[in-house]
Amino acid sequence: MPPASAPPAPKASPAPPCIMVLFGAGGDLAKRLLIPSLYNLAAAGLLSPGFKVLGLDVKAGDDESFRGDVRRFTQEISAKRGSEFGQAALDPAAMAWLAERLFYQASDFGVDESYRALGARIAELGGEGGSVLFYLAVAPRFFGEIVERLAAAGLTREPDGAFRRVVIEKPFGSDLASATALNERILRRLAESQVYRIDHFLGKETVRNIIVTRFANGVFEPLWNRLHIDHVQITAAETVGVELRGGFYDRTGALRDMVPNHLFHLLAMIAMEAPNTFDPAELSAERARVIRAIRRLSPEEALANSVRGQYRAGVVDGREVADYRREPNVAPDSQTETCVALKLMIDNWRWGGVPFYLRTGKAMNVRDTHVAISFKQAPTLLFDDQRPNMLVLQIQPREGISLQFEVKRPGPEVQSQPVTMDFCYANYFKAAPSTGYETLIHDALIGDRTRYKSADEILFGWAAVQPFLDAWAGGGGEVRDYAAGSQGPALADALLASDGRAWRALT
């Protein structure tokens, strides 16, 4: 239980006045995460009275219809079980404050006239010569074109005392070559300081807490290396299937969708060296350095150190889930993986010889994202069934930290038994529910790039997974079946079992 005098979290300052131009305002990302995040920021008093949102999408509409749509889907999401938004009820005052700052314009992103109209609307809303944040919540194929058309219309030029920034969602490219080309295309039109490559995992409290856990605790820092750690597991399991994203997902797959971005960021935070300061460039450089140190595998090694799976019909949390190949917009003979497990090695002084096991999948038995750090056994095993100590950083759904260690079981004989100490963020700090986007949007508005990715981080990530993509493209890496509602394909267990290890159970 938290102490009675647990200190409140320090309150951030409101962001400066700005127009946020939301490309893809009618899409799933905007509805499910971005608008709810803006509501949370409004409720917390972290948006300026001069803040406005201009939603753009192909659908016909106007300001009032957009405001009505936002009220409706925000209310629906707040009541939805398992939603990352997590609000039991909306604050009418906060919702009204946000709604009156919402505006809409139908727009075809591939037509020059749309950008001339956008410039006129920005001026009409009082943003000419002021600060504008362009948020690209659209399909990746639009990223380069939108940036080029914004620049051609003069909308990315920064007036004196104001900013013009562009937030780009994932996936940033689909492999190393495409990510490199997209980065070059964007930087021909924008300065690096204007580009905010977002990964919403970076906004989650437990992800941000990794650096504090590591470097602020003398009990952990001396042990955080190959001499004391046996292996590291990074898991991101989802209960949802592909739902309405079949067209996108069947071209993408689990590896591209999750590994070079979400899972590699967790890996980087766990494995990076301590920065000298919290300067964004320095933090990014340390993250990039450790991702660059991931061992590049031959095609044969890539196949031996990876497992691909695809879900079949099953039951998840009491609901029936269809076979992946029967999902809307999925090819009936699809070979796209919905689950992937990898074994990676980091070739540097701190981590030489320590395997990092990564897995992610859809339609699994529970929603569970965590990092499990397994320490080496004591040099002499005096007790039967003595288990390794394990530190678990729980990212979602219940953010916190647990430590498993051995104690004496009550009774006349000296026998050991594993127990767990748990710390839960919500219990200690009474933290309000969040999507993970709130901090990142606020950071983009105030110009803090600490939790945004550099081009190096993204490109080194693609370089690390390219051997797997190449090996699979060459016909290797058979896709194994697993039932929806299970813990993934059995061969993923064998990946660790061959090393005498086992996955931490999903709970």
C-alpha positions in Angstrom: 0.0 0.0 0.0 1.3 3.6 -0.7 2.3 5.7 2.2 -0.2 8.2 3.4 2.1 11.1 2.3 2.9 9.8 -1.2 3.9 13.0 -3.0 1.9 14.1 -6.0 3.5 14.1 -9.4 4.8 17.5 -10.5 2.5 19.3 -12.9 3.8 20.2 -16.4 3.3 23.6 -17.9 0.6 24.1 -20.6 1.9 24.0 -24.1 2.1 27.2 -26.1 -0.7 28.3 -28.6 -0.7 26.1 -31.7 -2.9 24.7 -34.4 -2.7 21.0 -34.6 -3.5 19.8 -38.2 -4.6 16.2 -37.9 -4.3 14.4 -41.2 -6.5 11.3 -41.1 -8.9 12.7 -38.5 -11.6 10.1 -39.3 -9.2 7.1 -39.0 -8.9 4.5 -36.3 -5.8 6.0 -34.7 -7.3 9.4 -34.4 -10.5 8.1 -32.9 -9.1 5.4 -30.6 -6.0 7.2 -29.3 -5.2 10.7 -30.5 -8.5 12.5 -29.7 -8.8 10.7 -26.3 -5.3 11.9 -25.6 -6.2 15.5 -26.4 -9.2 15.1 -24.1 -6.9 14.0 -21.3 -4.5 16.9 -22.0 -7.4 19.3 -21.9 -8.7 17.8 -18.6 -5.3 18.1 -17.1 -5.0 21.8 -18.1 -2.0 21.2 -20.4 -3.3 22.8 -23.5 -3.2 26.5 -24.2 -6.5 28.4 -24.5 -5.2 29.2 -28.0 -4.9 25.6 -28.9 -7.0 24.4 -31.9 -7.3 21.2 -33.9 -8.0 21.2 -37.6 -9.1 17.7 -38.7 -8.5 16.7 -42.4 -9.9 13.6 -44.1 -11.5 12.7 -47.4 -15.0 12.3 -45.8 -17.4 15.2 -46.4 -18.2 17.2 -43.2 -17.9 20.5 -41.4 -17.0 21.8 -38.0 -20.2 20.8 -36.3 -20.4 17.3 -37.7 -16.8 16.7 -36.7 -17.5 17.9 -33.1 -20.5 15.6 -32.9 -18.5 12.7 -34.2 -15.7 13.3 -31.7 -18.2 13.5 -28.8 -19.8 10.2 -29.9 -16.7 8.1 -30.5 -14.9 9.5 -27.4 -17.9 8.5 -25.3 -18.0 5.1 -26.9 -14.3 4.5 -26.4 -14.4 5.6 -22.7 -17.0 2.9 -22.0 -15.2 0.2 -24.0 -13.8 -2.6 -21.9 -10.0 -2.9 -22.3 -9.6 0.5 -24.0 -6.3 2.2 -23.4 -8.3 5.4 -22.8 -9.7 3.9 -19.6 -12.0 6.7 -18.6 -15.1 5.6 -16.6 -16.9 8.9 -17.4 -16.1 12.0 -19.4 -15.8 15.4 -17.7 -18.4 17.5 -19.5 -16.4 20.7 -19.0 -13.2 19.2 -20.5 -15.1 17.8 -23.4 -16.9 21.1 -24.1 -13.5 22.9 -23.9 -12.0 20.6 -26.5 -15.0 20.4 -28.7 -15.2 24.2 -29.2 -11.6 24.1 -30.5 -12.2 21.4 -33.1 -12.5 22.3 -36.8 -12.8 20.2 -39.9 -12.0 20.4 -43.6 -12.6 17.7 -46.2 -9.3 17.2 -48.0 -7.7 15.0 -50.7 -4.1 14.6 -49.6 -2.9 14.0 -53.2 -4.2 17.3 -54.7 -2.3 20.6 -54.6 -5.5 22.6 -54.2 -6.1 20.9 -50.8 -2.9 22.4 -49.5 -3.8 25.9 -50.8 -7.1 25.5 -49.0 -5.3 24.2 -45.9 -3.1 27.3 -45.9 -6.1 29.6 -46.2 -7.9 27.7 -43.3 -4.9 28.0 -41.1 -4.8 31.7 -41.7 -8.5 31.9 -41.0 -8.1 30.2 -37.7 -5.4 32.7 -36.7 -2.4 30.5 -37.4 -0.8 32.5 -40.2 2.6 33.4 -38.9 2.0 31.2 -35.9 2.9 27.7 -34.7 1.5 24.6 -36.5 1.9 21.0 -35.6 1.1 18.7 -38.6 0.2 15.2 -37.4 0.3 12.4 -40.1 -2.2 9.8 -38.8 -2.5 8.3 -42.2 -1.3 5.3 -44.2 2.5 5.2 -44.6 2.2 5.6 -48.3 1.2 9.2 -47.8 4.0 10.3 -45.5 6.5 11.4 -48.2 3.9 13.0 -50.4 2.2 15.0 -47.7 5.6 16.4 -46.5 6.5 17.4 -50.1 3.1 19.1 -50.7 3.2 20.9 -47.4 6.6 22.2 -48.3 5.6 23.2 -51.8 2.7 25.2 -50.4 5.1 27.0 -48.1 3.4 25.6 -45.0 6.6 24.2 -43.4 8.5 27.5 -43.4 8.9 28.6 -39.8 7.9 32.2 -39.2 10.0 34.2 -36.7 9.2 33.1 -33.1 7.0 30.2 -34.3 7.4 26.6 -35.2 6.2 24.2 -38.0 6.7 20.6 -36.9 5.6 17.3 -38.5 4.8 14.2 -36.4 5.2 10.9 -38.4 3.5 7.7 -37.3 4.9 4.2 -37.6 5.7 2.2 -39.6 8.5 4.4 -40.9 9.3 2.3 -44.0 8.8 -1.4 -44.6 12.5 -2.5 -44.7 15.9 -0.9 -44.6 15.9 0.4 -48.2 12.4 1.9 -48.0 13.1 3.5 -44.6 16.3 5.0 -45.9 14.5 6.4 -49.0 11.7 7.8 -47.0 14.1 9.5 -44.6 16.0 11.1 -47.4 12.8 12.2 -49.1 11.5 13.9 -45.9 14.8 15.6 -45.0 15.0 17.2 -48.5 12.0 19.3 -47.3 12.4 19.5 -43.6 15.1 20.1 -41.1 15.7 17.2 -38.7 14.6 19.5 -35.8 11.1 19.7 -37.5 10.7 15.9 -37.8 9.1 14.0 -34.9 9.1 10.2 -35.5 6.6 8.9 -33.0 6.4 5.6 -31.2 3.7 5.7 -28.5 5.4 3.1 -26.4 7.9 5.9 -25.5 5.1 7.7 -23.7 4.1 4.9 -21.3 5.1 5.5 -17.7 6.8 2.1 -17.2 8.9 2.4 -20.4 10.1 5.9 -19.3 10.7 4.4 -15.8 13.2 1.9 -17.1 16.0 4.5 -17.2 15.1 5.4 -13.5 15.0 1.8 -12.4 18.4 1.2 -14.0 20.4 4.2 -13.1 18.9 5.5 -9.9 19.1 2.3 -7.9 22.4 1.1 -6.5 20.9 -2.3 -6.0 20.3 -2.9 -9.7 23.0 -0.9 -11.6 26.0 -3.0 -10.6 24.2 -6.2 -11.7 23.0 -4.9 -15.1 25.5 -6.8 -17.3 26.6 -10.1 -18.7 28.3 -11.1 -15.4 25.0 -11.3 -13.5 22.1 -11.5 -16.1 21.5 -14.8 -17.8 19.0 -13.6 -20.5 16.3 -11.0 -21.2 12.8 -11.6 -22.5 10.7 -8.9 -24.2 7.0 -9.8 -24.8 4.1 -7.9 -26.4 1.1 -10.1 -26.5 -2.3 -8.8 -27.7 -5.7 -10.4 -27.4 -7.1 -8.6 -30.4 -6.9 -10.0 -33.9 -6.4 -7.9 -37.0 -10.1 -6.8 -36.9 -10.6 -4.2 -39.6 -6.9 -3.7 -40.4 -6.5 -6.8 -42.5 -5.5 -5.0 -45.7 -2.7 -3.2 -43.9 -1.6 -6.1 -41.7 -1.5 -8.7 -44.4 1.2 -6.6 -46.2 3.0 -5.9 -42.9 3.1 -8.8 -40.5 4.0 -9.0 -36.8 7.7 -8.4 -37.3 7.4 -5.2 -39.3 4.5 -3.9 -37.2 6.1 -4.3 -33.8 9.8 -5.3 -33.7 11.9 -2.5 -35.2 9.9 0.1 -33.3 8.1 -1.0 -30.0 10.2 -4.0 -29.0 13.5 -2.5 -30.1 12.8 0.6 -28.1 12.3 -1.6 -25.0 15.5 -3.4 -25.8 17.4 -0.2 -26.2 16.2 1.2 -22.9 17.2 -2.1 -21.2 20.5 -2.4 -22.8 21.8 1.2 -23.4 24.7 2.8 -21.6 24.0 5.6 -19.1 23.8 9.0 -20.8 25.6 11.9 -19.3 22.5 14.1 -19.4 18.9 13.9 -20.5 19.7 15.9 -23.6 17.5 14.4 -26.4 20.4 14.0 -28.8 22.5 12.2 -26.2 19.7 9.8 -25.2 18.9 9.0 -28.8 22.6 8.4 -29.5 22.8 5.8 -26.7 19.7 4.0 -27.9 20.9 4.0 -31.4 24.4 2.7 -30.4 22.9 -0.4 -28.7 20.5 -1.2 -31.6 23.5 -0.9 -34.0 25.3 -3.5 -31.8 22.6 -6.2 -32.5 24.4 -9.0 -34.3 23.7 -9.2 -38.0 22.8 -12.8 -38.9 23.3 -14.9 -42.0 20.1 -16.2 -43.7 20.7 -19.6 -42.1 21.2 -18.1 -38.7 18.1 -15.9 -39.1 16.0 -19.0 -39.8 17.4 -20.9 -36.9 16.7 -17.9 -34.5 13.2 -17.1 -35.5 9.7 -18.6 -35.4 6.7 -17.3 -37.3 3.1 -18.1 -36.4 -0.4 -17.4 -37.7 -3.6 -17.7 -35.7 -6.4 -20.0 -36.4 -9.9 -19.9 -35.1 -10.3 -20.0 -31.4 -11.7 -18.3 -28.3 -10.1 -15.3 -26.6 -11.6 -14.0 -23.4 -14.9 -15.7 -24.1 -15.3 -14.5 -27.6 -14.9 -16.4 -30.8 -12.1 -15.3 -33.1 -12.1 -16.3 -36.8 -9.2 -17.9 -38.6 -6.8 -15.2 -39.7 -7.2 -16.2 -43.3 -10.9 -15.5 -43.0 -10.5 -12.0 -41.7 -11.7 -9.1 -44.0 -9.1 -8.1 -46.6 -6.7 -11.0 -45.8 -5.6 -13.3 -48.6 -7.1 -16.8 -48.3 -3.6 -18.3 -48.7 -1.7 -15.7 -46.7 1.7 -16.5 -45.4 1.9 -13.4 -43.2 2.9 -13.9 -39.6 0.6 -12.7 -36.8 3.1 -13.9 -34.2 6.9 -13.8 -34.2 9.6 -14.9 -31.8 13.3 -14.0 -32.2 16.6 -14.7 -30.5 19.0 -11.8 -30.7 22.6 -11.1 -29.5 24.1 -7.8 -28.7 27.8 -7.7 -29.5 29.2 -5.2 -27.0 31.2 -5.4 -23.8 28.2 -5.2 -21.4 26.0 -7.8 -23.1 28.3 -10.2 -24.9 26.9 -13.7 -24.6 23.5 -12.7 -23.2 20.6 -13.7 -25.4 17.6 -11.3 -25.8 14.4 -13.2 -26.7 11.6 -11.2 -28.3 8.1 -12.3 -29.0 4.9 -10.5 -30.1 1.6 -11.8 -31.4 -2.1 -11.1 -32.0 -5.1 -13.1 -30.8 -3.2 -14.5 -27.8 -4.6 -15.6 -24.5 -4.0 -12.3 -22.6 -2.9 -8.7 -23.2 0.6 -8.6 -21.7 3.6 -6.5 -22.5 6.6 -6.9 -20.2 10.3 -7.2 -20.0 11.6 -10.1 -17.9 15.3 -10.0 -16.8 16.5 -13.4 -15.6 19.5 -13.3 -13.3 22.1 -16.0 -13.2 21.7 -18.8 -10.7 23.7 -18.8 -7.5 27.0 -20.7 -8.0 25.9 -23.6 -5.8 22.3 -24.9 -5.8 21.6 -26.1 -2.3 17.9 -26.4 -2.7 15.7 -28.5 -5.0 13.7 -26.6 -7.7 15.6 -23.4 -7.0 14.5 -20.9 -9.6 16.5 -17.9 -11.0 15.7 -14.5 -9.6 13.6 -12.5 -12.1 12.9 -8.8 -12.4 9.8 -8.0 -14.4 9.0 -4.6 -15.8 5.3 -4.7 -16.6 4.4 -2.2 -19.4 0.7 -3.1 -19.9 -2.0 -3.5 -18.9 -1.1 -3.2 -15.2 2.0 -0.9 -15.2 4.5 -1.8 -12.5 7.6 -3.8 -11.4 7.9 -7.2 -9.7 10.9 -9.1 -8.3 10.9 -12.8 -7.8 13.3 -14.3 -5.3 13.6 -17.3 -3.0 12.5 -17.6 0.7 12.3 -20.4 3.2 9.0 -22.2 3.2 7.5 -22.5 6.7 8.1 -25.8 8.4 10.8 -27.8 10.1 12.8 -28.5 6.9 14.9 -25.9 5.1 13.2 -25.7 1.7 13.1 -22.7 -0.7 10.1 -21.3 -2.4 9.8 -18.5 -4.9 7.8 -15.4 -3.9 7.2 -12.1 -5.6 7.3 -8.5 -4.5 5.0 -6.2 -6.6 4.9 -2.5 -7.2 1.9 -1.2 -9.2 1.9 2.4 -10.5 -1.9 2.8 -10.1 -1.8 1.7 -6.5 1.1 3.9 -5.4 0.6 7.1 -7.4 -3.1 6.9 -8.2 -2.1 7.7 -11.8 -4.8 8.6 -14.2 -5.4 6.3 -17.1 -3.6 7.3 -20.3 -3.1 6.1 -23.8 0.7 6.8 -23.9 0.2 9.6 -26.5 -0.5 12.4 -24.0 3.1 13.0 -23.1 4.3 12.7 -26.7 1.8 15.1 -28.1 2.6 17.6 -25.3 6.3 17.1 -26.0 5.8 17.8 -29.7 3.9 21.0 -28.8 6.7 22.3 -26.5 9.6 21.1 -28.7 11.0 18.3 -26.5 12.4 15.5 -28.7 13.6 13.3 -25.8 11.0 10.7 -26.4 11.0 10.8 -30.2 13.2 8.6 -32.4 16.1 9.7 -34.5 16.6 8.5 -38.0 19.6 6.4 -36.8 17.5 4.5 -34.3 14.9 3.6 -37.0 17.5 2.7 -39.7 19.6 0.6 -37.3 16.4 -1.2 -36.3 15.6 -2.1 -39.8 19.1 -3.2 -40.5 18.9 -5.6 -37.5 15.7 -7.3 -38.8 16.6 -7.2 -42.5 18.2 -10.7 -42.3 15.0 -12.2 -41.1 13.0 -10.4 -43.8 15.4 -11.6 -46.5 15.5 -15.2 -45.2 11.6 -15.4 -45.2 11.4 -13.7 -48.6 13.6 -16.5 -49.9 11.1 -19.1 -48.9 12.4 -20.0 -45.5 10.6 -19.6 -42.1 7.5 -21.7 -42.4 4.5 -20.1 -40.8 3.2 -22.3 -37.9 -0.4 -22.5 -36.8 -1.5 -21.5 -33.3 -5.0 -21.3 -31.9 -6.5 -17.9 -31.1 -6.5 -17.7 -27.3 -3.2 -19.7 -26.9 0.3 -18.5 -26.0 1.5 -18.7 -29.6 3.1 -21.5 -31.7 4.7 -24.4 -29.9 7.9 -23.9 -31.8 8.4 -20.5 -30.0 8.8 -22.5 -26.8 11.4 -24.7 -28.5 13.4 -21.6 -29.4 14.2 -21.1 -25.7 14.0 -24.8 -24.7 17.0 -25.5 -27.0 19.0 -23.1 -24.7 17.6 -24.7 -21.5 15.3 -21.8 -20.9 11.6 -21.1 -21.0 9.3 -18.1 -21.6 7.8 -16.4 -18.6 4.1 -17.4 -18.7 1.7 -14.8 -20.0 -0.6 -13.7 -17.2 
